[in-house]
Amino acid sequence: MNDLLVAENLREKKTNSDWIAPGAHGQNFFEIDQSLQGLLKLYLADDLREHMTPHYSRLGEVAGGRLDELARLSDKHSPVLHACDTFGRDEDWIEFHPAYREMKKIGFSDFGIHCMSRTPGVHGWKDKVPHLAKYIFQYLFVQSEFSLMCPISVTDTSSVLIERYGNEEVKNRLLPRMYSQDMSNILKSAQFMTDKTGGSDVGQIELEAKYEDGEWRLYGDKWFCSCADGDVALLLARPEGAVDGTAGRPLCLAETSRGR
């Protein structure tokens, strides 16, 4: 009886292992994805597809190789928050492993995913890269490193909001650097949208904005930040005396010293 059970277990293990997909490390994630290439022929204009295909292939190679290696290494070294220095003075900076910083360079600098749909000329394209073509870069990138797409996308979407609602002085000061692919000059964005009371129901937030001595000041707590090391931050807050619910929670802009 025991021999039969052992044999049955071995057969079951073999059957289960047959359902596990083979590893793809070292392969070009774009070249092996025939379904994706077929969809590009349906949804991208010929000139755009032909222009972007070499860039997709380059990212596919990076995603299947170096980016995958960096993601695995970064996962073993979590970011470290340095709240104070050795004398107890506020510092509030985040230490990232070099692997994470190299991944940021790949996403922001090498491929410009955050800005290709905001400013012309990325990857030599004659205009702003259409969103659908940008999403292919995102799709390939996240197959190796998903979490970094949050800072990339937050920088992208924050620049959209500043484009639409910022005054000219703010736009001229911030947007050129938010569009930059130069890691020594770039401004990444953070977003503080939720707080403890509201969660995903942003109409219930309690962070209050008060206009005092010629500037807006924020009172309360935020629960979650997208891209905590951002140089520019967008926040949802309720101005003093505003109506309840979603209608009473406008967007606020905060800048770090780098943003100024």
C-alpha positions in Angstrom: 0.0 0.0 0.0 2.8 2.4 0.9 4.5 1.8 -2.4 1.3 2.6 -4.3 0.9 5.8 -2.4 4.5 6.8 -3.1 4.0 6.1 -6.8 0.7 8.0 -6.9 2.4 11.0 -5.2 5.2 11.0 -7.7 2.8 10.9 -10.6 0.9 13.8 -9.1 4.1 15.9 -8.7 5.1 15.2 -12.2 1.6 16.2 -13.5 1.7 19.5 -11.4 5.2 20.4 -12.6 4.0 20.0 -16.2 1.8 23.1 -15.7 4.7 25.3 -14.6 5.9 27.6 -17.4 9.6 27.4 -18.2 11.8 30.3 -17.1 12.3 33.1 -19.5 15.4 34.7 -18.0 17.9 35.6 -20.7 15.4 35.7 -23.5 14.2 38.8 -25.3 10.7 39.5 -23.9 9.6 41.3 -27.1 11.0 38.8 -29.6 9.4 35.8 -27.9 5.9 37.5 -27.6 4.3 36.7 -30.9 0.9 37.7 -29.7 2.2 41.2 -28.8 3.8 41.6 -32.2 0.5 40.5 -33.9 -1.4 43.1 -31.9 1.0 45.9 -32.9 0.2 45.2 -36.6 -3.5 45.7 -35.8 -3.3 48.8 -33.6 -0.2 50.8 -34.4 0.3 52.8 -37.6 2.9 51.3 -39.9 5.4 54.1 -39.6 5.1 54.2 -35.8 5.4 50.4 -35.5 8.4 50.2 -37.7 10.1 53.1 -35.9 9.4 51.7 -32.4 10.1 48.0 -33.1 13.9 48.3 -32.6 13.3 50.1 -29.3 10.8 47.5 -28.2 13.3 44.8 -29.0 16.1 46.6 -27.1 13.9 46.9 -24.0 12.8 43.3 -24.4 16.4 42.2 -24.3 17.1 44.4 -21.2 13.9 43.2 -19.5 14.8 39.5 -20.0 18.4 40.1 -18.8 19.9 43.0 -16.8 16.6 44.4 -15.6 15.5 40.9 -14.3 18.8 40.5 -12.5 18.5 43.9 -10.9 14.9 43.3 -9.8 15.9 40.1 -8.1 18.8 41.8 -6.3 16.8 44.8 -5.3 14.0 42.6 -3.8 16.6 41.3 -1.3 17.6 44.8 -0.2 14.6 46.8 0.9 14.8 50.7 1.0 15.9 52.1 4.3 14.3 55.3 5.8 16.7 57.6 7.6 14.5 59.7 9.7 17.3 61.4 11.7 21.1 61.8 11.7 23.3 60.7 14.6 22.5 63.9 16.5 18.7 63.4 16.2 18.2 66.1 13.6 15.5 65.5 10.9 16.8 64.1 7.7 14.0 62.1 6.2 15.8 60.5 3.2 15.4 57.1 1.7 18.5 54.9 1.0 18.0 52.7 -2.0 20.2 49.8 -3.1 22.3 50.5 -6.2 20.3 47.9 -8.1 17.2 49.9 -7.6 18.9 53.1 -8.8 20.1 51.4 -11.9 16.6 50.2 -12.7 15.4 53.8 -12.3 18.0 54.9 -14.8 16.8 52.2 -17.3 13.1 53.4 -16.9 13.6 57.1 -16.7 16.8 57.8 -18.5 17.4 55.1 -21.1 13.8 54.7 -22.2 12.1 57.9 -21.1 8.8 56.0 -20.3 7.7 58.9 -18.0 8.0 61.6 -20.6 7.7 60.1 -24.1 4.0 61.0 -24.3 4.6 64.5 -22.8 7.4 65.9 -25.0 8.4 65.3 -28.6 11.6 63.5 -29.7 12.0 60.6 -27.3 13.5 57.7 -29.2 13.8 59.9 -32.2 10.0 60.0 -32.8 8.9 63.2 -34.6 6.2 64.0 -32.1 5.0 63.0 -28.7 4.8 59.2 -28.6 1.1 58.1 -28.7 -0.1 56.5 -25.4 -0.7 53.1 -27.0 2.9 52.9 -28.2 4.1 54.0 -24.7 2.1 51.3 -23.0 4.1 48.7 -24.9 7.2 49.9 -23.2 5.4 49.7 -19.9 4.2 46.2 -20.6 7.7 45.0 -21.4 9.3 46.8 -18.4 6.9 45.4 -15.8 7.5 41.8 -16.7 10.7 42.1 -14.8 10.1 45.1 -12.5 6.6 46.1 -11.6 7.0 48.3 -8.6 9.1 50.9 -10.3 6.4 51.6 -12.8 4.5 53.4 -10.0 7.1 56.2 -9.8 7.4 56.3 -13.6 3.6 56.6 -14.1 3.1 59.0 -11.2 5.7 61.4 -12.7 3.9 61.0 -16.1 0.4 61.6 -14.7 1.5 64.4 -12.4 3.0 66.3 -15.3 -0.4 66.0 -17.1 -2.2 67.6 -14.1 0.4 70.4 -13.9 0.1 71.0 -17.7 -3.7 71.3 -17.3 -4.1 73.2 -14.1 -0.8 74.8 -13.1 -0.1 78.5 -13.8 2.5 79.5 -16.2 5.2 80.1 -13.6 4.7 76.6 -12.1 4.7 75.0 -15.5 7.8 76.8 -16.7 9.7 75.9 -13.5 8.7 72.3 -13.1 7.8 70.7 -16.4 11.1 70.9 -18.3 12.7 68.9 -15.5 9.8 66.5 -15.1 10.3 65.7 -18.8 14.0 65.3 -18.5 15.9 62.0 -19.0 19.0 63.4 -17.2 19.1 61.7 -13.9 21.1 64.6 -12.4 18.4 67.1 -13.3 15.1 65.1 -13.4 12.2 65.9 -11.1 10.3 62.8 -10.2 6.8 63.2 -8.8 5.1 61.7 -5.7 1.3 61.6 -5.1 -0.3 61.6 -1.6 -3.9 60.9 -2.4 -5.3 58.7 0.4 -5.4 59.1 4.2 -6.5 56.8 7.0 -10.2 57.9 7.1 -10.9 57.8 3.4 -8.7 55.1 2.0 -9.6 54.7 -1.7 -12.7 56.8 -1.1 -10.9 60.1 -1.5 -14.1 62.1 -0.8 -13.7 61.2 2.8 -10.2 62.6 3.3 -9.6 64.8 6.3 -6.2 66.4 5.5 -7.0 70.2 5.8 -5.4 73.0 3.8 -5.4 76.5 5.4 -4.2 79.7 3.8 -2.1 81.4 6.4 0.4 84.3 6.0 0.3 84.2 2.3 0.8 80.5 1.8 -1.1 77.2 2.1 -0.3 75.0 5.0 -1.5 71.4 5.5 -2.8 69.9 8.7 -3.4 66.2 9.2 -1.9 62.9 8.1 -1.5 61.0 4.9 -1.6 57.2 4.8 0.1 56.2 1.6 2.6 57.8 -0.8 3.3 56.8 -4.4 7.0 57.4 -5.0 8.1 58.5 -1.5 11.4 60.0 -2.7 9.7 62.3 -5.3 11.0 65.8 -5.9 7.5 67.2 -6.5 4.4 66.0 -4.7 0.7 66.3 -5.5 -1.7 65.9 -2.6 -5.5 65.9 -2.1 -6.5 68.1 0.8 -9.7 69.8 1.9 -9.5 73.6 2.2 -10.8 75.1 5.4 -14.6 75.6 5.1 -14.9 73.5 1.9 -18.0 71.3 1.3 -18.0 67.7 2.3 -17.4 64.9 -0.2 -15.5 64.7 -3.4 -16.4 68.2 -4.5 -14.5 69.7 -1.5 -11.1 68.1 -2.0 -8.9 70.0 -4.5 -5.3 69.1 -5.5 -2.3 70.7 -3.9 1.2 71.0 -5.1 4.2 70.7 -2.8 7.9 71.0 -3.8 11.1 69.8 -2.2 14.3 71.9 -2.3 15.2 70.2 -5.6 11.9 71.4 -7.0 12.8 75.0 -6.2 
